[in-house]
Amino acid sequence: MDPLSHIVIGRAVVAAADGAQRPARGVAAAAILGALSPDIDSAIAFSGWDRYVRIHEIGTHSIGGALFMACLTAVVVRAVVRLRGGETRFVTLFGAATAGAMSHLILDLVCGGRIRLGWPLVQDRVTVPLVAMADPWFIAICVVGLLALWPGRRPLRPVSRAIVGVAIALLAVKGALLARALRASHLDAPLPAIQAHWGSLTEWSVFERTATFVRAWTVGSGSEPATLSMSRALGPDTPLVRASRSLDTVQNFLSVHEFSFPVERPTVDGHTEVLWSDLRYCKPASARVEPERASARLAGDDAIACGVWAGGVFGADGRPLTQVVKIGAVLQTRPAPP
């Protein structure tokens, strides 16, 4: 989920449950920093986005990791409070930071994040894909809540309870609509293969993988069946595609992406580029496709546009020269293994 939602919901959860007339010093900071603390793993992205996506589903995004970050947050906030001449019990700050950190995990789950909550003891991924990442409906709830508080228009506690209540109501409605959409779709897909459409209350994408294709279907809460929105044929496992699996970038990428596919193409300097993407990072190259032409267009190499790629560049002798990761216009490179 986006940072604004993490901050507002994390603080609102703590304020809604706080029965004190005047919150203890540092509680607000502990709640907010606790709500942001699991995303400290984002720093890994600077050394390689592929490393980040592999770490992101474990570590600080597990229950144990989030509790550790809450404890660290409480220690830091308590030290700052003491430097300013105040005193707040550690357990109070730890409770606020823990509530913030747990709200972070919940928000990541409901926006489709796949997290190993029980890591390192339990390796199963968990997700509840109700809303999209940076969902505008969720952001609107947070913005309206902030406007209600600014500047001191209404008391914090009732507004916080309203924010949490409306957020829960939205998620409950989305859950009911998702269940209805899946019943109408006649598709049998596991929850990790579902992703909410950004800005939509009623539509989701359901992904599937077969021996020859990766596909995305659009399902809605109406009575209509699922419609095919994207499809990518899985080509032959060429020698360079097999060689690319030895690269760190590809191993990291494939470890967390079930709907991946490779593209092998020449570069301008005479080398060969082998890149992997996942259908969840793609969209139809043309938003408007005539129904009678949809199947042909969707099966073609130029039918989809993908924003994330991981792989490497190979020389004429088939040896890897460079590992690459592409996220939109951002290019990350590092040496290939010897």
GUSE-179336 format. One record per residue (C-alpha): residue number from 1; residue in three letters; chain; x, z, y. Coordinates in pm, whole numbers, plus 50000, padded with zeros to 5 digits. Layout:
# GUSE-179336
NODE   vovex   marse   marke       X       Z       Y
NODE     NUM     ala       A       X       Z       Y
...
***
This chain:
# GUSE-179336
NODE   vovex   marse   marke       X       Z       Y
NODE       1     met       A   50000   50000   50000
NODE       2     asp       A   50107   49957   50365
NODE       3     pro       A   50287   50238   50556
NODE       4     leu       A   49995   50297   50796
NODE       5     ser       A   49754   50369   50510
NODE       6     his       A   50008   50598   50343
NODE       7     ile       A   50061   50796   50665
NODE       8     val       A   49695   50832   50759
NODE       9     ile       A   49562   50906   50411
NODE      10     gly       A   49848   51144   50329
NODE      11     arg       A   49792   51343   50648
NODE      12     ala       A   49413   51330   50614
NODE      13     val       A   49419   51467   50259
NODE      14     val       A   49623   51769   50368
NODE      15     ala       A   49418   51829   50683
NODE      16     ala       A   49090   51798   50494
NODE      17     ala       A   49196   52067   50248
NODE      18     asp       A   49362   52298   50502
NODE      19     gly       A   49133   52589   50581
NODE      20     ala       A   49354   52738   50849
NODE      21     gln       A   49234   52731   51207
NODE      22     arg       A   49582   52630   51317
NODE      23     pro       A   49809   52451   51066
NODE      24     ala       A   50149   52608   51001
NODE      25     arg       A   50443   52450   51177
NODE      26     gly       A   50583   52152   50990
NODE      27     val       A   50277   52092   50771
NODE      28     ala       A   50188   51766   50942
NODE      29     ala       A   50546   51642   50918
NODE      30     ala       A   50567   51744   50551
NODE      31     ala       A   50243   51562   50470
NODE      32     ile       A   50345   51242   50649
NODE      33     leu       A   50703   51234   50526
NODE      34     gly       A   50585   51325   50176
NODE      35     ala       A   50341   51036   50184
NODE      36     leu       A   50623   50797   50274
NODE      37     ser       A   50895   50950   50057
NODE      38     pro       A   50835   50755   49731
NODE      39     asp       A   50920   50434   49916
NODE      40     ile       A   51275   50552   49974
NODE      41     asp       A   51357   50322   49682
NODE      42     ser       A   51300   50029   49921
NODE      43     ala       A   51663   50072   50029
NODE      44     ile       A   51764   49917   49696
NODE      45     ala       A   51615   49584   49810
NODE      46     phe       A   51915   49531   50038
NODE      47     ser       A   52140   49507   49733
NODE      48     gly       A   51898   49273   49556
NODE      49     trp       A   51522   49241   49563
NODE      50     asp       A   51518   49187   49185
NODE      51     arg       A   51678   49529   49141
NODE      52     tyr       A   51418   49684   49368
NODE      53     val       A   51115   49551   49176
NODE      54     arg       A   51260   49686   48853
NODE      55     ile       A   51324   50032   48999
NODE      56     his       A   51002   50042   49202
NODE      57     glu       A   50774   50107   48906
NODE      58     ile       A   50974   50411   48793
NODE      59     gly       A   51195   50665   48972
NODE      60     thr       A   51029   50794   49287
NODE      61     his       A   50701   50625   49187
NODE      62     ser       A   50661   50843   48879
NODE      63     ile       A   50496   51183   48899
NODE      64     gly       A   50826   51359   48836
NODE      65     gly       A   51007   51148   49095
NODE      66     ala       A   50735   51203   49355
NODE      67     leu       A   50751   51579   49299
NODE      68     phe       A   51127   51569   49348
NODE      69     met       A   51084   51378   49674
NODE      70     ala       A   50817   51629   49786
NODE      71     cys       A   51057   51914   49719
NODE      72     leu       A   51333   51738   49913
NODE      73     thr       A   51092   51670   50199
NODE      74     ala       A   50989   52036   50213
NODE      75     val       A   51353   52147   50222
NODE      76     val       A   51432   51911   50511
NODE      77     val       A   51120   51998   50712
NODE      78     arg       A   51173   52372   50664
NODE      79     ala       A   51531   52339   50787
NODE      80     val       A   51413   52156   51099
NODE      81     val       A   51143   52416   51163
NODE      82     arg       A   51403   52693   51140
NODE      83     leu       A   51636   52508   51379
NODE      84     arg       A   51352   52510   51629
NODE      85     gly       A   51304   52885   51595
NODE      86     gly       A   51000   52875   51364
NODE      87     glu       A   50936   52991   51011
NODE      88     thr       A   50706   52837   50750
NODE      89     arg       A   50696   52925   50383
NODE      90     phe       A   50856   52671   50152
NODE      91     val       A   50554   52670   49920
NODE      92     thr       A   50327   52571   50211
NODE      93     leu       A   50545   52277   50307
NODE      94     phe       A   50596   52180   49944
NODE      95     gly       A   50219   52176   49890
NODE      96     ala       A   50165   51949   50190
NODE      97     ala       A   50449   51716   50088
NODE      98     thr       A   50322   51705   49729
NODE      99     ala       A   49971   51612   49842
NODE     100     gly       A   50118   51336   50057
NODE     101     ala       A   50341   51206   49776
NODE     102     met       A   50056   51207   49523
NODE     103     ser       A   49831   51023   49768
NODE     104     his       A   50105   50759   49787
NODE     105     leu       A   50099   50707   49410
NODE     106     ile       A   49718   50686   49408
NODE     107     leu       A   49712   50430   49689
NODE     108     asp       A   49976   50219   49514
NODE     109     leu       A   49770   50228   49194
NODE     110     val       A   49444   50121   49357
NODE     111     cys       A   49611   49830   49536
NODE     112     gly       A   49729   49685   49206
NODE     113     gly       A   50071   49843   49179
NODE     114     arg       A   50186   49890   48821
NODE     115     ile       A   50357   50226   48794
NODE     116     arg       A   50504   50420   48504
NODE     117     leu       A   50358   50752   48609
NODE     118     gly       A   50496   50940   48311
NODE     119     trp       A   50851   50801   48333
NODE     120     pro       A   51093   50882   48178
NODE     121     leu       A   50886   51043   47899
NODE     122     val       A   50605   50784   47895
NODE     123     gln       A   50687   50417   47951
NODE     124     asp       A   50331   50281   47978
NODE     125     arg       A   50236   50114   48308
NODE     126     val       A   49919   50224   48486
NODE     127     thr       A   49720   50036   48750
NODE     128     val       A   49370   50035   48899
NODE     129     pro       A   49351   49705   49094
NODE     130     leu       A   49062   49773   49329
NODE     131     val       A   49197   49653   49665
NODE     132     ala       A   49477   49424   49780
NODE     133     met       A   49809   49526   49927
NODE     134     ala       A   49763   49600   50300
NODE     135     asp       A   49389   49558   50249
NODE     136     pro       A   49221   49503   50588
NODE     137     trp       A   48916   49711   50492
NODE     138     phe       A   49138   50006   50408
NODE     139     ile       A   49347   49959   50720
NODE     140     ala       A   49027   49948   50927
NODE     141     ile       A   48926   50290   50792
NODE     142     cys       A   49264   50431   50897
NODE     143     val       A   49253   50271   51243
NODE     144     val       A   48900   50395   51312
NODE     145     gly       A   49004   50742   51201
NODE     146     leu       A   49303   50739   51437
NODE     147     leu       A   49085   50621   51724
NODE     148     ala       A   48843   50905   51655
NODE     149     leu       A   49130   51152   51691
NODE     150     trp       A   49306   50997   51987
NODE     151     pro       A   49353   51156   52232
NODE     152     gly       A   49207   51481   52101
NODE     153     arg       A   48849   51356   52100
NODE     154     arg       A   48744   51529   51779
NODE     155     pro       A   48883   51808   51559
NODE     156     leu       A   49133   51701   51293
NODE     157     arg       A   48966   51856   50991
NODE     158     pro       A   48620   51690   51007
NODE     159     val       A   48770   51352   51096
NODE     160     ser       A   49017   51382   50807
NODE     161     arg       A   48734   51461   50568
NODE     162     ala       A   48544   51159   50697
NODE     163     ile       A   48848   50935   50646
NODE     164     val       A   48901   51055   50290
NODE     165     gly       A   48529   51034   50212
NODE     166     val       A   48490   50679   50341
NODE     167     ala       A   48806   50570   50159
NODE     168     ile       A   48676   50714   49832
NODE     169     ala       A   48339   50546   49889
NODE     170     leu       A   48509   50209   49946
NODE     171     leu       A   48709   50245   49626
NODE     172     ala       A   48398   50345   49431
NODE     173     val       A   48211   50039   49556
NODE     174     lys       A   48507   49816   49476
NODE     175     gly       A   48526   49965   49127
NODE     176     ala       A   48161   49888   49063
NODE     177     leu       A   48201   49534   49196
NODE     178     leu       A   48510   49476   48981
NODE     179     ala       A   48327   49590   48668
NODE     180     arg       A   48040   49355   48754
NODE     181     ala       A   48282   49067   48819
NODE     182     leu       A   48455   49115   48484
NODE     183     arg       A   48123   49124   48299
NODE     184     ala       A   48013   48800   48463
NODE     185     ser       A   48347   48626   48410
NODE     186     his       A   48337   48627   48028
NODE     187     leu       A   48715   48681   48036
NODE     188     asp       A   48890   48941   47826
NODE     189     ala       A   49197   49043   48027
NODE     190     pro       A   49376   49378   48050
NODE     191     leu       A   49372   49560   48382
NODE     192     pro       A   49742   49495   48455
NODE     193     ala       A   49649   49125   48474
NODE     194     ile       A   49407   49168   48765
NODE     195     gln       A   49475   49143   49137
NODE     196     ala       A   49231   49185   49426
NODE     197     his       A   49199   48907   49682
NODE     198     trp       A   49321   49010   50025
NODE     199     gly       A   49032   49074   50265
NODE     200     ser       A   48763   49018   50003
NODE     201     leu       A   48520   49281   49879
NODE     202     thr       A   48397   49077   49585
NODE     203     glu       A   48679   48859   49444
NODE     204     trp       A   48977   48917   49215
NODE     205     ser       A   49232   48704   49032
NODE     206     val       A   49268   48750   48658
NODE     207     phe       A   49593   48626   48504
NODE     208     glu       A   49658   48513   48150
NODE     209     arg       A   49950   48376   47954
NODE     210     thr       A   49934   48147   47651
NODE     211     ala       A   50205   47970   47453
NODE     212     thr       A   50186   47668   47686
NODE     213     phe       A   50038   47786   48019
NODE     214     val       A   50019   48067   48269
NODE     215     arg       A   49683   48066   48448
NODE     216     ala       A   49493   48246   48722
NODE     217     trp       A   49115   48270   48727
NODE     218     thr       A   48902   48377   49020
NODE     219     val       A   48622   48619   48935
NODE     220     gly       A   48350   48744   49168
NODE     221     ser       A   48084   49012   49162
NODE     222     gly       A   47806   48753   49156
NODE     223     ser       A   47665   48607   48839
NODE     224     glu       A   47892   48301   48835
NODE     225     pro       A   48156   48266   48559
NODE     226     ala       A   48529   48266   48627
NODE     227     thr       A   48680   47958   48789
NODE     228     leu       A   49032   47830   48731
NODE     229     ser       A   49236   47867   49052
NODE     230     met       A   49594   47805   48935
NODE     231     ser       A   49769   47686   48623
NODE     232     arg       A   50131   47620   48542
NODE     233     ala       A   50250   47446   48226
NODE     234     leu       A   50540   47615   48049
NODE     235     gly       A   50806   47349   47991
NODE     236     pro       A   51068   47330   47716
NODE     237     asp       A   51326   47603   47681
NODE     238     thr       A   51624   47396   47792
NODE     239     pro       A   51988   47510   47752
NODE     240     leu       A   52010   47603   48122
NODE     241     val       A   51682   47796   48110
NODE     242     arg       A   51817   47990   47813
NODE     243     ala       A   52146   48048   47996
NODE     244     ser       A   51961   48175   48304
NODE     245     arg       A   51824   48465   48102
NODE     246     ser       A   52174   48613   48094
NODE     247     leu       A   52174   48655   48474
NODE     248     asp       A   52099   48998   48619
NODE     249     thr       A   51851   48848   48865
NODE     250     val       A   51646   48693   48585
NODE     251     gln       A   51666   48993   48354
NODE     252     asn       A   51546   49224   48629
NODE     253     phe       A   51268   48983   48726
NODE     254     leu       A   51143   48921   48373
NODE     255     ser       A   51140   49293   48290
NODE     256     val       A   50844   49350   48523
NODE     257     his       A   50670   49011   48540
NODE     258     glu       A   50453   48891   48252
NODE     259     phe       A   50333   48565   48409
NODE     260     ser       A   50672   48415   48484
NODE     261     phe       A   50784   48056   48449
NODE     262     pro       A   51113   47871   48516
NODE     263     val       A   51185   47567   48733
NODE     264     glu       A   51500   47361   48675
NODE     265     arg       A   51599   47119   48951
NODE     266     pro       A   51913   46954   49098
NODE     267     thr       A   52066   47073   49425
NODE     268     val       A   52200   46857   49707
NODE     269     asp       A   52560   46933   49608
NODE     270     gly       A   52521   46810   49252
NODE     271     his       A   52462   47144   49081
NODE     272     thr       A   52148   47260   48899
NODE     273     glu       A   51924   47543   49013
NODE     274     val       A   51721   47742   48762
NODE     275     leu       A   51468   47970   48930
NODE     276     trp       A   51193   48190   48792
NODE     277     ser       A   50873   48291   48966
NODE     278     asp       A   50552   48464   48865
NODE     279     leu       A   50204   48324   48913
NODE     280     arg       A   50107   48637   49108
NODE     281     tyr       A   50344   48526   49386
NODE     282     cys       A   50189   48180   49404
NODE     283     lys       A   49890   48014   49563
NODE     284     pro       A   49738   47667   49538
NODE     285     ala       A   49942   47423   49745
NODE     286     ser       A   49615   47288   49887
NODE     287     ala       A   49330   47527   49957
NODE     288     arg       A   49077   47242   49938
NODE     289     val       A   49070   47063   49602
NODE     290     glu       A   48778   46849   49490
NODE     291     pro       A   48621   46994   49172
NODE     292     glu       A   48663   46669   48978
NODE     293     arg       A   49036   46665   49058
NODE     294     ala       A   49107   47036   49019
NODE     295     ser       A   49239   47026   48661
NODE     296     ala       A   49483   46743   48731
NODE     297     arg       A   49607   46894   49055
NODE     298     leu       A   49652   47241   48911
NODE     299     ala       A   49859   47117   48618
NODE     300     gly       A   50113   46941   48839
NODE     301     asp       A   50449   47077   48956
NODE     302     asp       A   50344   47052   49321
NODE     303     ala       A   50003   47210   49274
NODE     304     ile       A   50117   47562   49352
NODE     305     ala       A   50343   47717   49615
NODE     306     cys       A   50534   48035   49528
NODE     307     gly       A   50694   48279   49771
NODE     308     val       A   50932   48461   49536
NODE     309     trp       A   51204   48320   49310
NODE     310     ala       A   51493   48469   49111
NODE     311     gly       A   51762   48286   48919
NODE     312     gly       A   52093   48111   48970
NODE     313     val       A   52289   47795   49035
NODE     314     phe       A   52479   47627   48749
NODE     315     gly       A   52768   47383   48754
NODE     316     ala       A   52795   47056   48565
NODE     317     asp       A   52957   47242   48273
NODE     318     gly       A   52654   47469   48241
NODE     319     arg       A   52828   47780   48369
NODE     320     pro       A   52655   47998   48629
NODE     321     leu       A   52806   47976   48978
NODE     322     thr       A   52583   48202   49188
NODE     323     gln       A   52286   48432   49138
NODE     324     val       A   52008   48389   49391
NODE     325     val       A   51685   48559   49495
NODE     326     lys       A   51445   48396   49741
NODE     327     ile       A   51165   48586   49915
NODE     328     gly       A   51000   48348   50157
NODE     329     ala       A   51271   48243   50402
NODE     330     val       A   51506   48524   50294
NODE     331     leu       A   51790   48424   50060
NODE     332     gln       A   51998   48682   49872
NODE     333     thr       A   52305   48576   49672
NODE     334     arg       A   52565   48752   49463
NODE     335     pro       A   52836   48639   49223
NODE     336     ala       A   52742   48523   48877
NODE     337     pro       A   52873   48726   48582
NODE     338     pro       A   53201   48597   48436
***
